[in-house]
Amino acid sequence: MPFGLYVHWPFCESKCPYCDFNSHVAERIDPERWIAAYRKEIERVANLTRDQVLSTIFFGGGTPSLMRPDVVAAVIDAARAAWRSSNTLEITMEANPGSVEVGRFHGYRDAGVNRVSLGIQSLDDQHLRLLGRKHTRSDALRAIEVAQSVFTRVNLDLMYGRQHQTVQDWRNELSFALGLGAGHMSLYQLTIEDGTVFGRRHAAGQLHGLPDEDLSVDFFHATLELCDAAGLPAYEVSNHATHDEQCRHNLIYWRAGMYAAIGPGAHGRLGSGADRRATEAIRDPAAWLTAVENRGTGDLAITPISAAEQATEALLMGLRLTAGIPLTELRALGIDTETWPSRRRLTESGHLTESAETLRTTLQGRLLLNAVLSELTSDLKVAQT
């Protein structure tokens, strides 16, 4: 299995009202302290994973494109020094389409970044304002143009099911976006999360124009139809790509692989079998930075993952992929695939399908994925090893 490194940059220019990620607005950031802390964390985690070959690095956030290029270069250089690297090392950076971030693209490429994921969210100025985004449609189109001239691999991140949006609006917007030539698109429905500005507005009955369940299904079908026609089929519930453009780092997550994670609030998975562990970092940026400097670690906890938890996690992540999950892999995790009532029920009801010893969700199952996963894990039997 490939091995990846996730690097969390916790800072944003402003907090979007729908966002529940660990992101913060800060007036002052000391880049040298952050470089030193990231280096220290990479060396610490590398000592636990020396036998691994690094296949991917992913800069997430927050807004990683607010990082100075020299900070990015320092992290990449430290990672390359700490692990042997794959000849096809994928290094992804999430970026916003603001002019400051776009102006740094050449610097990020020179630092080693070879894939960028642009958080466009919408190509409609009114909807961008409703989403609290700082950029405009013209900013987004300019960012896409520059990104495609600098990087060979570009992902566009768009959101549907927005306030007062019709399916035809989305079809027009997505058709235009697909014509821009990106090899990968992350397309997901706006979700209202607790603890966000949108969550509070929704609870108070002040967030109007959101789609009902039937309309949400129509959005999903339109997305699949247009992406299939454009040669970017779904390989995961919300991700569409040509075969050679799939995000290798995210595939590590969905295939329950191993990845180190550093930075405030980052979650990682190290080891396998009886040695499988979950890592969780301190969320507050200042507290994380101080802990790394004074204690030598930013981790809040390193927790063993039981056989049952590993099996459940592999199932929850693997069934997000249209390719599904091999039954042999589930058996290797201790799942009794023969005496599994919900597997049989969901197959008979048309929510799951099995072929070539692989368990997959059908289109109907993907529409109800959370319910399908809940039922599958409700009677899961896992042998304790």
N, C-alpha and C positions, 0 to 999 in steps of 0.2 A: 504494500500500500504506500502511496506517496505520503510525504511528510511536509507540513506547511508551518509557516510562522505568521501569526496575526499580530499587527502592531496597531494599538489604539491611540489616536490623537484626539484628546477630549474637547478641543476648543472649536467654537463656531463664532461667526460674526454676530449672529443673533439666533435665538431659539425659535424654530418653526412651531406653530401651534399644534401640529399633529404628531410631533416627534416625541417618542419616549426613550430614545437612545441616551446613553450617558454622555451628554454634551453640555458644555458650559461656556459662558461668555466671560472673558477675562481682559482686563485693561492692560496688564503687563505679563509678558512671558519671557523667561530667560532661556534662550535656545541652548546655551552651553550646558546649563543644568540638565535639560531634557536629553541632550546628546549623551551626557555622562550616565544618566540614569538608564536610558535605553541600552547602552553598551553593557552596563553592569548586569541588567536583567537578561540580556542575550547570553552573556557568558555563564550566568548561573543556570539558566535552563539548558544551555548546551551541555553542561556537565552532567545533566540527567539523561541526555539523548545523543551521546557522542556517536553512536552507531548509525544514526539516521542520515539519509541523503536529502538535503533540502530541495523540494520540488517547487514550492510556491512561497511568495511573501505577499501579504495583503495589508495595505494601509487603509484602515477604516476609521470612522469617527462618529460624531464630530465632523470637522471639515479638514481632512488631511491636506487638501490643496492650499491651506493657509500656512503649512509648514514651509520654512525656508528650504530651498533645494539642498543646501549644505547639510541640513539636519537629516533629510531623506538619504543623502549619499552616505552619511556617517552610519546610519542604521543598516543600510544595505551592505556596506563594507564590513561592518561588524558581524553581520549574519554570514556573509561569505567566508569570513575568517574562522567563524565558530563551527560551521558544518561543511562537509563536502556538499557541493551543489550539483544539481542535475544540469546537463548540457542544455536543457530546454527550460531553465528556471523561469517561471512566470512571476512577474512582479507587477501587481495591480495597485493602483491608487484611485480612491474615490475622489471626485472633484466636483466643485460647483462651477457654473458657467459665468461667474463674475469676471470682470476684466483683470483684476489683480491675480486671480488664480490662473487664468488663461495665459497671462504674461509669464508665468513660471514654467509652462509646459516644456520648453526646450531644456530648462535646467533639470527638470525631473527626468527627462529622457537621458540626459547626459549622466545623471546619477545612477541610472540603471532601470528605471521604470519602463516597462514595455507594454503595459496594458492600462487603459484609463476607463473608469466608469463615471459617466457624467450624470449628475443628479438634475436632469431637466425638469421632471415632474409634470410639466404642461407646456404646450406651445401656444397658449392663449393668455394674453396679458391680464384679462379680468380674472381668470382662474388662478393665475400666479399670485395676484394680489390677495385673493381669498385664502390661498394656502400660506400666505405670509412669506413668500419667496422674495428675495431682493433683486433677482434678475428679470429681464424682459424676454419676450420671444426673440427679438433681434439679438440680444446677448447670447441666447441659447444657440441660435443658428451660427453665430460667429464662433462660439466655443466648439461646436461640432466641426466646423470647417477647419479650425486650427488643430484640433485634436487629431483629425484624420490625416492632416499633413505631417504631424509629428510622430504619431504612434501607429503601428501596424494593426493593433487590436483595440477597438473602441466599443464600449457598451453604452447604450442609452437607457436611462432609467426614467420611466413614465408611470403616471398614476391615473387610474380611471375610477369611475364611481364617485366623482367629485360633486360638489353641491350644484344643483340645477343643470347637470350635464345630461344630455340625451345620448342614446346609443348612436344616433346618426352623427352627433358631434364627435363622439369618440372614433367612429369609423373614419370620418374625414381626417381627424388629427393623426390617428395611427397610420392611415394610408400614406399621408404626407411624410411621417417620420420614417416609415419603412422605405420610402423612396430616397432617403438620404444615404443609404448604402452601408449602415452599420452591420457588422456580422453577428452582433449579440444585442438582445434587448431584454431588460428586466421590466415586466409589465404587471403591476399589481393593483388591487383595489384599495382605495383609501379605507383604512380601518380606524375606528375611534378608540383610542387607548385611555384607560384610567390614568389619572395623574397628569394629563396634558391639558392645554388650554381648550382644545376641541372637546376633550372628555368632559370638562367642567361645563362648557357651553351646551353640550348635548344633554347632560344630566339636568340642566336648567331649562331645557326645551327651546334653546336659542340657536340651534344649528339646523337650519332648514334646507330642504331640497336634496337630501341624501336618498339614494335609491333603495327601494324595498327589495325583498328577496328575489322576486320574479325578474325585476329589472337588472339586478346583479347577475343573474344567470345569463341574461341577454348580453350583457357586457362581456362576460367570460366567453360565450360562444362566438361573438364577433371578433374577439381577440384571437382565438384559435384559428378561425376561418381566414382572417387576413394574414396572419403570420405563416400559416401553412402555404397559402397561395404565393407568398413572397419567398418561400424557401427557408424560413426560420421556424421550424417546428418546435413545439414545447419539449424540452428535455427534463423540465421540472415544473411544478405547478405554476410558477410565475416567471420562468426564464425560458427564452426562446433563442435559438442560435443555429447557424450552420454547423455541421458536424465538427469541424476543426476549430470552432470558436467558443466551444463550451468553456465556462470558467472552471479551470482545474482546481483552484483553491476551494471554491464552494463545493465542488464534488467531493473533496475530502470530508467536509461536514456531512453531506448527505449520505456518504458511504461509511459513516461512523469510523473514519480514519483517525490518525494521530496528528495533532497540531499543537504547537506551543503558542501561548498568547501572552503578550506583555502590554503594559499600559493600563491606565485607570479603568477599572470595571471589566477588564478582559477576562474571558472564560476559555480555558484550554482543556485538551484531553491528551494525556500522556500514557504510554504503556499499553499493554493489551492483556487479555485474559485475567488472571488473578492479580496482575500488577497494574491494571487499568486504574487511572486516577483522574479526577476532575480538579482543575485549578481555577481559582477565583481571585481576582485582584481587588484591592481596595478601590472604591469608586471615586472618592473625592480626589481631584488632581493634586492638590497641595499635600494632602495626607499621604497619597501614593508616593509622591516625589520625596518627601521627608523619610518615609519608611525605607525606600530603596537606599537613600544616602546613609541612614543611621542603622538600619537593621540588616541591610544587604538583600532585602526582598520586598517586592510590592505585593506579594500574594497575601490574601486574607486567610485562605484555607487551601489545603491540598487534601482531597477526600477520596478514599477508595470507592470504586464503583462496583457494586455487587453484580453477580451474574444476571440476576433478574433485571437490574437497572440497565445493564449493557444490552440485554436482549430487547427491552422496551425501547431504548434509545435508537438502536439500529432499525427497529421496525418503524418508529415514528419518523425517522429521517429518510430511510430507504424508500418508503412508499410515496414520498414526495416526487421521486423520479419516475418518469414515464417508463423507463426501462425496468422498474421494479427492483425486487431483491431476491436473489437465488434462495431457494428453500434449503440448499446445502449450507448456506451461510447461517440461516436461522437455526438449523440443527446443530451446527458447530457452536452456536451460542447457548445451546442447551434447551432450545424450544422443542417441545413435543408437537411436531406439526401434524401428527396423525390424530391425536385426541384433542382437537381444537375446535369446539363447537361453533364459535363465531366465524372462523375461517370458512366453514362449510356454509353457514347461513348467508354470509355476505357474498359468497360465490354464487349461490343459488339465486340470490336476489339481484344479481347483475352489478354489484358494486366492486367485486374483485374478479380477476380472471387469472388462470394459471396455464402456462405453456412452457415447454422446455425446462421444467422444474424451476420456474420463476413465478413469484407472486407479484401481481401488479394491480393497481386500481384501474377500473374502467373510467370512461369519461364521466359516467354517472357517479362513480365513486370519488373522483377528484372534486366534483361539485360539492360533495358532502364529506370532504376529507376528514375534518375534525371529528365528525360523528363516527365515521368508519374506524378511525384510529382508536377512538374511545371504546368502541365495542370490541375491537380486536384485542386490546390490552386488558379488557375486563375479565377474561377467562384464560389468560396466558399462563401456561405451565412451563416453568423453567427449572431444569435440573441444577441443583447447587453443586458447583465444582470447587 
